[in-house]
């Protein structure tokens, strides 16, 4: 049985969705039933879910061309890279 | 080594320059700094191209390098202005926090169903604008922790704060984001 503190610590360490399935299930069960930390930690979980979906939406949006690397920088970068050898 | 032919470094700028620049700009907010991060990424990639194992698309390999460069820039930019926070100390000293690891004041339920909102493109524009409105160092803490997946230990080092202090910062960031999301999402409806 997990304690509230263990659940909070686990959620603080990182995205619960990346945990192994059994640990994830244990966390979700605790949070679903617990009157002490459930309301709070449900919100922490919602933020992880939101951020995961946000990053996916953001990555899709990165493909569109509204913002472009300035041309001058592009030229400068190409010159710099031509003068750079691998492994140095 | 590689499963499929990968573009040569000569083509990287044309193929991935815009993508990497946009990513850097989203995180760093400053065009000049974003350009620097992209340049550092390409240079590091050219020098270390023998470390690319071809298992992923080169775009994602470059993005991985860029993410490290972004964290480096954030590390350099962080000002040491973390203030003593008496209200935060109150939360941390409370019996409730010591016992359960959560703040005693329960978050109110969402005023809308967040999971339904995740399906809408407009929601992410609002999420982005609420994130950008967070005051520092909350925005940086949230970005490093949630978007850039840095460990709490690393973020504490970067921001020069204790783990408890970081916990309070994340708690504040979530509360402020939630308030902002509710306000803007309700206004839209």
Interface residues (C-beta under 8 A of the other chain):
Chain A: X4 X5 X7 X8 X9 X12 X13 X14 X15 X36 X37 X39 X40 X41 X43 X44 X46 X47 X48 X49 X50 X51 X53 X54 X55 X57 X58 X61 X62 X63 X65 X67 X68 X69 X70 X73 X74 X77 X78 X80 X81 X82 X84 X85 X86 X87 X88
Chain B: X9 X10 X12 X13 X14 X17 X18 X19 X20 X21 X22 X23 X25 X26 X31 X35 X38 X39 X42 X43 X46 X47 X48 X49 X50 X99 X100 X101 X102 X103 X106 X107 X110 X114 X115 X118 X121 X124 X127 X128 X146 X147 X149 X151 X152 X167 X170 X174 X177 X178
